[in-house]
Amino acid sequence: MSTLGDKVLDVSLSKIGEKSLFTKELEVALEDGRVDFVVHSLKDLPTTLPPGMILGAVTKRENPHDAVVMSPSNKDKKLSDLPAGSVIGTSSLRRIAQLKRKYPQFEYKDIRGNLNTRLAKLDDPEGEYAAIVLAVAGLTRIDLGHRITHILTPDESLHAVSQGALGVECRENDTKCLNLLASVNDYTTRVACTCERSFMRTLEGGCSVPIGVNTNFENGVLTLRGLVSSLDGQKVLEDNDQAAIEGTSPETDYEQANQLGAKVANALLAAGAAALLGR
């Protein structure tokens, strides 16, 4: 099924102004009973679901970070090797804002379409892009991980909320479907993504503002690093915190993760993030 985000390719995501760009048509089919569940890239799924809908499962996360893919003429280079004025393609304001801090000498241009379309634009000998920035997970899932030139570290670019994870949405009252989806739910990923989605929900952010995260969940300790930036990358607010996840029950653990996400977001709001978010 095609969604608005799939169809409108000549306008940047941030300018379309619709929070459910890649989910609306799917959720209508779910509500109508034409489908029993829908699979989303979790980063595309709004943090507040329509009434009667629930996140039935979150699958095990791929690498959540961003990747640089160089054009064939620059295949042996890193970003730092490219000359000033080089054109870097990405449809993400989050990536642009963070990369501008480290590489202000480049020109950043929007690039839309599926991964194969974007890679074709990059590989075009007459094309303008010296490199493009994509999600590691997307390339890995279609067996194009070999195209990755460099994976950006959290110090270069905090990734998008829930990047690398798939979310499966179903009707809240569909017990049979919920029981089925429980078998593909990954507890560790869901704890991390619950925290990240709570962070974004509290900030009331979307694809039109640069919001980045990095989450670590090991040995019962969940750590969240969150960022809100101005569009030009000149004003950046960051905060991090951690919480002990008790492990008493998945639902309790998810709620503790939810509280940590809200806590870090509220710390950023107290530091002035609302102005950056246009609130």
C-alpha positions in Angstrom: 0.0 0.0 0.0 1.3 3.5 -0.9 1.1 6.3 1.6 1.3 10.1 1.2 5.0 10.0 2.1 5.6 7.4 -0.7 3.7 9.5 -3.3 4.9 13.0 -2.7 8.6 13.0 -3.6 9.1 16.5 -4.9 8.6 18.2 -1.5 10.8 17.8 1.6 9.2 15.8 4.4 9.4 18.7 6.8 7.3 20.9 4.4 4.4 18.5 3.8 3.3 19.2 7.3 1.6 15.9 8.0 2.7 13.8 11.1 1.4 10.5 9.7 3.0 10.7 6.3 3.8 7.0 6.0 1.0 5.5 8.2 -2.3 7.2 7.6 -3.6 5.0 4.7 -2.4 1.9 6.5 -4.3 2.8 9.7 -7.5 3.5 7.7 -7.2 -0.1 6.3 -6.7 -1.4 9.8 -9.7 0.5 11.2 -11.9 -0.7 8.3 -10.9 -4.3 8.9 -9.3 -4.8 5.5 -6.0 -5.8 7.2 -5.3 -7.3 10.7 -2.0 -5.6 11.4 0.4 -3.2 9.7 4.2 -3.1 9.8 5.9 0.3 10.0 9.4 1.6 10.3 8.8 2.6 13.9 10.5 6.0 13.4 7.7 6.8 11.0 4.9 5.9 13.4 3.5 8.9 15.4 4.1 8.6 19.1 0.3 8.9 19.8 -1.8 6.3 18.0 -5.4 6.8 16.8 -8.1 5.6 19.3 -8.5 1.8 19.2 -5.0 1.2 17.9 -2.1 -0.3 19.8 1.5 -1.2 19.2 1.3 -5.0 19.2 5.1 -5.6 18.8 8.4 -4.1 18.3 10.9 -6.3 16.4 14.6 -6.7 17.2 16.5 -3.5 16.3 19.0 -3.3 13.5 22.0 -0.9 13.9 20.1 2.4 14.6 22.9 4.8 13.4 23.3 6.9 10.3 25.6 5.9 7.4 27.5 7.9 4.9 27.5 6.5 1.3 30.0 8.1 -1.0 29.5 8.5 -4.8 31.7 6.2 -6.9 34.2 9.1 -7.6 34.6 9.6 -3.9 34.5 6.0 -2.8 37.9 6.0 -1.0 37.2 9.3 0.9 35.7 10.3 4.2 33.5 13.3 4.7 36.5 15.2 6.1 38.3 14.6 2.7 35.7 16.3 0.6 36.3 19.8 -0.7 34.3 22.8 0.5 31.0 23.2 -1.4 30.5 19.4 -1.8 26.8 18.5 -2.0 25.6 16.1 0.7 22.1 14.6 0.2 19.7 13.8 3.0 15.9 14.3 3.6 16.4 14.6 7.3 16.6 18.0 9.1 18.0 16.1 12.1 21.0 14.9 10.1 21.6 18.3 8.4 21.5 20.2 11.7 24.0 17.9 13.3 26.3 17.6 10.3 26.4 21.4 9.8 28.0 21.7 13.2 31.0 19.5 12.2 31.0 20.1 8.4 29.7 23.7 7.8 31.6 23.9 4.6 29.3 21.5 2.7 26.0 22.2 0.9 23.1 20.0 2.1 20.3 19.2 -0.4 17.1 17.2 0.0 17.0 13.8 -1.7 13.8 11.8 -1.7 12.6 8.4 -3.1 13.3 4.8 -2.0 16.8 3.7 -1.3 17.5 2.4 -4.8 16.3 5.7 -6.3 18.5 7.7 -4.0 21.5 5.5 -4.7 20.9 5.9 -8.4 21.0 9.7 -8.0 24.2 9.3 -6.1 25.8 7.0 -8.7 24.8 9.2 -11.7 28.1 10.4 -13.3 26.2 13.7 -14.1 24.7 13.9 -10.6 25.4 16.6 -8.0 25.8 14.5 -4.9 29.2 13.8 -3.4 27.7 11.7 -0.7 24.3 10.9 0.8 23.4 10.0 4.4 21.0 7.1 5.0 20.0 4.8 7.9 22.3 1.8 8.3 19.2 -0.4 8.9 17.6 0.4 5.6 20.7 -0.5 3.6 21.3 -3.6 5.7 17.8 -4.9 5.2 18.1 -4.8 1.4 21.6 -6.3 1.4 23.3 -3.1 0.5 25.4 -2.8 3.6 28.5 -3.0 1.4 27.7 0.5 0.1 28.3 2.1 3.5 31.4 4.1 3.6 31.3 5.3 7.2 28.9 4.9 10.1 28.4 8.1 12.0 29.1 7.9 15.7 26.7 9.5 18.3 29.2 12.4 18.6 28.6 13.1 14.9 24.9 12.4 14.7 22.4 11.2 17.2 20.0 8.9 15.4 16.2 9.3 14.9 13.7 8.1 17.5 13.2 4.4 17.0 15.5 4.2 14.0 16.3 0.6 13.0 13.2 -0.9 14.6 10.0 -2.1 13.1 6.7 -1.5 14.8 3.6 -3.7 14.3 0.3 -1.9 14.9 -3.0 -3.7 15.3 -6.5 -3.1 16.8 -6.5 -2.8 20.6 -9.4 -5.3 21.0 -7.9 -7.9 18.7 -6.8 -10.4 21.3 -6.0 -13.1 18.8 -3.7 -10.8 16.8 -2.0 -9.4 20.0 -1.2 -13.0 21.1 0.3 -13.7 17.7 2.4 -10.6 17.6 3.8 -11.3 21.1 6.0 -13.9 19.6 7.9 -11.4 17.5 8.2 -8.7 20.2 11.7 -7.9 21.3 11.8 -6.9 24.9 15.2 -5.0 24.9 14.3 -3.1 21.7 10.9 -2.2 23.1 12.3 -0.8 26.3 14.7 1.4 24.4 12.1 2.6 21.8 9.5 3.2 24.5 11.9 5.6 26.1 12.8 7.3 22.9 9.1 7.7 21.8 8.2 9.1 25.2 11.1 11.6 24.8 9.6 12.8 21.4 6.0 12.7 22.6 6.9 15.0 25.6 8.7 17.4 23.2 5.8 17.2 20.8 8.3 16.9 18.0 8.1 15.4 14.5 10.1 15.3 11.3 10.0 19.1 11.0 12.4 19.7 13.9 15.9 18.2 14.5 15.5 15.8 17.4 18.1 13.1 18.0 18.6 10.3 20.5 21.0 7.6 21.6 19.9 4.8 24.0 21.8 2.1 25.8 20.2 -0.7 27.8 22.6 -3.0 29.5 22.6 -4.9 32.8 19.3 -3.5 33.8 20.3 0.2 33.3 18.7 2.3 30.6 20.5 5.4 29.5 19.1 8.0 27.2 20.9 10.9 25.5 18.7 13.4 23.8 19.2 16.4 21.6 17.2 19.3 20.2 18.8 21.6 17.6 18.0 24.7 15.6 17.7 24.1 11.9 21.1 25.6 11.2 22.8 23.5 13.9 24.0 26.7 15.7 21.9 26.3 18.8 22.0 22.8 20.3 20.6 21.5 23.6 21.5 18.1 25.0 20.8 16.2 28.1 21.2 12.6 29.3 20.0 10.5 32.2 19.6 6.9 33.2 17.2 4.7 35.1 17.4 1.2 36.7 14.8 -1.1 35.0 13.6 -3.4 37.7 12.6 -6.3 35.5 9.5 -7.1 37.5 7.3 -7.3 34.4 7.5 -6.1 30.8 4.7 -3.6 31.3 6.3 -2.1 34.4 9.6 -1.9 32.6 8.1 -0.1 29.7 6.5 2.4 32.0 9.9 3.0 33.7 11.4 3.6 30.2 8.5 5.9 29.4 9.2 8.0 32.5 12.9 8.3 31.7 12.1 9.6 28.2 9.8 12.2 29.6 12.3 13.2 32.3 15.1 13.9 29.7 12.6 15.8 27.5 11.4 17.9 30.4 15.0 18.8 31.3 15.5 20.1 27.7 12.3 22.0 27.8 13.4 23.6 31.1 16.7 24.6 29.3 14.9 26.4 26.5 14.0 23.6 24.0 10.5 25.0 23.5 11.9 28.0 21.5 13.8 25.7 19.2 10.7 23.6 18.7 8.7 26.6 17.8 6.3 26.1 20.7 
